[in-house]
């Protein structure tokens, strides 16, 4: 199990504006630029990941790290996988507290969406890092609630793969046996043979 802090993130106002469907040539872009500057000072990307091995596979279940998950689609996606990299990633607590205190719904929305954008960047960064370290040509992530029959109610099982480990830099801490905070994601990165990487990705 490893914790990685200070994951790099890109805060290019024009790119973020496009994601938010804001025209950089229009007056509303000034608000985006303002919030980008704020987010840059608040985001502290951190992740914890581990290696879990695939156990017994049934028709609609698959065992991961000794925990049984029920999903026919998940079982199919992991058909030829022998290991997965479960990970949890957060942007830290400061952004959440600031977003809640802004008193401006538009700025709060932009700030929360920026958290999603940098979490996507960080998830890609981690996948590339693990691909290089382990020699896999690519890794695609999936999470409870993003597959057709893998509901979000399976999330606590995924948390359980991390035991009682806590991932936080200040109170309130993230209890990995409980639930994700604002600006958090939990995923599986299956280690699959080349050409078998068409898996779903999403955020919670």
GIFEN-V356690 format. One record per pair of residues at least 12 apart in sequence whose C-alpha atoms are under 7 Angstrom apart, sorted by the first residue. I is the first residue (numbers start at 1). J is the second residue. D is the distance in whole Angstrom. If there is no record, write none. Layout:
BEGIN
i=(I/I)
j=(J/J)
d=(D/D)
END
This chain:
BEGIN
i=(1/1/2/2/2/3/3/3/4/4/4/5/5/5/6/6/6/7/7/7/9/9/9/11/11/13/13/13/17/17/35/35/35/39/42/42/43/43/43/44/44/45/45/45/46/46/46/47/47/47/47/48/48/48/49/49/49/49/50/50/50/51/51/51/51/52/52/52/52/52/53/53/53/53/54/54/59/60/60/61/62/65/67/71/71/72/73/73/78/80/81/81/81/82/83/83/84/84/84/84/85/85/85/86/86/86/87/87/87/88/88/88/89/89/89/90/90/90/91/91/91/96/99/115/116/127/136/137/139/139/139/139/140/140/140/140/141/141/141/141/141/141/142/142/142/142/142/142/142/143/143/143/143/143/146/146/146/147/156/156/159/159/160/162/164/164/185/185)
j=(49/50/48/49/50/47/48/49/46/47/48/45/46/47/44/45/46/45/46/122/118/121/122/36/40/32/33/36/29/32/107/110/111/111/94/95/91/92/95/91/92/90/91/92/89/90/91/87/88/89/90/87/88/89/85/86/87/88/85/86/87/83/84/85/86/64/65/83/84/85/65/82/83/84/82/83/72/72/75/75/75/161/157/149/150/149/147/149/190/192/190/191/192/191/190/191/188/189/190/191/188/189/190/187/188/189/186/187/188/185/186/187/184/185/186/183/184/185/115/183/184/182/111/183/183/139/191/194/189/190/191/197/189/190/197/199/187/188/189/199/200/201/187/188/189/199/200/201/202/186/187/188/201/202/200/201/202/200/177/178/176/177/177/176/176/177/203/204)
d=(6/4/6/6/6/6/4/7/6/5/6/6/4/7/6/6/6/5/6/7/6/7/7/7/7/7/6/6/7/6/7/7/6/7/6/5/5/6/6/5/5/6/4/6/6/6/6/7/6/4/6/6/5/7/6/6/4/6/6/6/7/7/6/5/7/6/5/6/5/6/5/6/4/6/5/5/7/4/6/6/5/7/7/6/5/7/7/7/7/7/6/6/5/7/6/6/6/5/4/5/6/5/6/6/4/6/6/6/6/6/4/7/6/5/7/6/4/7/7/6/7/6/6/6/7/6/7/6/6/7/7/7/6/7/6/6/6/5/5/6/6/5/5/5/7/6/5/4/6/6/5/6/7/6/6/6/6/7/6/7/5/5/6/7/6/7/6/6)
END
